[in-house]
């Protein structure tokens, strides 16, 4: 699992590559710290290369959303595949995030 973070204008983009499972969530939690510190920025979670997300990965997404709301930032989840979309629908995450 790899997390690449970049900045474009007022957007902070995190690209998730691989499988965000329990084992990868420890490293990913460290990698996303810049997202948790973002203030009044648009945070894009690019999932175009995310193959799988576990409950640990969902907790990471939820922590990003929670901290972004506290910091006045907005979170957008982009390009989730059909399997991840189904996980989002089953867990109710589909209504928590702006999904594009």
C-alpha positions in Angstrom: 0.0 0.0 0.0 1.3 3.4 -1.0 -0.1 6.8 -0.2 1.0 9.7 -2.3 0.2 13.2 -1.1 0.5 16.3 -3.4 -0.8 19.9 -3.4 -2.5 21.6 -6.3 -3.7 25.2 -5.6 -6.0 24.9 -2.6 -6.4 21.2 -3.0 -4.5 18.6 -1.0 -4.7 15.3 -2.9 -4.0 11.9 -1.4 -3.7 9.0 -3.9 -4.2 5.6 -2.4 -2.5 2.8 -4.3 -3.0 -0.9 -3.4 -4.9 -2.6 -0.6 -5.8 -0.5 2.5 -6.1 -3.5 4.9 -5.3 -3.8 8.6 -1.6 -4.3 8.0 -1.3 -1.3 5.7 -3.4 1.0 8.0 -0.6 1.6 10.5 1.7 3.1 7.8 -1.2 4.8 6.1 -2.2 6.5 9.3 1.2 8.1 9.5 1.2 9.0 5.8 -2.1 10.9 6.0 -0.9 13.3 8.8 -0.7 16.3 6.4 -4.4 15.7 5.6 -5.3 15.9 9.3 -3.4 19.2 9.6 -5.0 20.8 6.5 -7.0 23.9 7.3 -9.7 25.4 4.9 -8.5 23.3 2.0 -10.3 20.9 -0.3 -9.0 17.3 0.4 -9.3 14.9 -2.4 -9.0 11.2 -1.7 -8.1 9.7 -5.0 -9.1 6.0 -5.0 -8.5 5.3 -8.6 -5.8 2.8 -7.7 -7.3 1.6 -4.4 -8.1 -2.1 -4.8 -9.5 -2.9 -1.4 -10.5 -1.2 1.9 -10.9 -2.9 5.3 -12.6 -1.6 8.4 -9.3 -0.2 9.5 -9.1 1.7 6.2 -12.6 3.0 6.7 -11.6 4.3 10.1 -8.8 6.2 8.4 -11.2 7.8 6.0 -13.5 8.7 8.8 -10.7 10.3 10.8 -9.8 12.4 7.8 -13.4 13.5 7.4 -13.8 14.3 11.1 -10.6 16.3 11.3 -11.4 18.1 8.0 -14.8 19.2 9.3 -13.1 20.6 12.5 -10.6 22.5 10.4 -13.0 23.9 7.9 -11.9 21.6 5.0 -14.0 19.6 2.6 -13.3 16.0 1.7 -14.1 14.6 -1.7 -13.6 10.9 -2.5 -12.9 10.3 -6.2 -12.9 7.3 -8.5 -13.9 4.4 -6.2 -14.3 1.0 -7.9 -17.6 -1.0 -7.7 -16.4 -3.2 -4.8 -15.4 -0.2 -2.7 -18.6 1.6 -3.6 -20.5 -1.4 -2.3 -18.5 -1.3 1.0 -19.3 2.4 1.3 -23.0 1.7 0.7 -23.2 -1.2 3.2 -21.5 0.8 5.9 -23.3 4.1 5.3 -20.1 5.9 4.3 -21.8 6.7 0.9 -23.8 9.4 2.7 -20.9 10.7 4.8 -18.7 11.7 1.8 -19.0 13.7 -1.4 -18.2 10.9 -3.9 -17.3 11.8 -7.4 
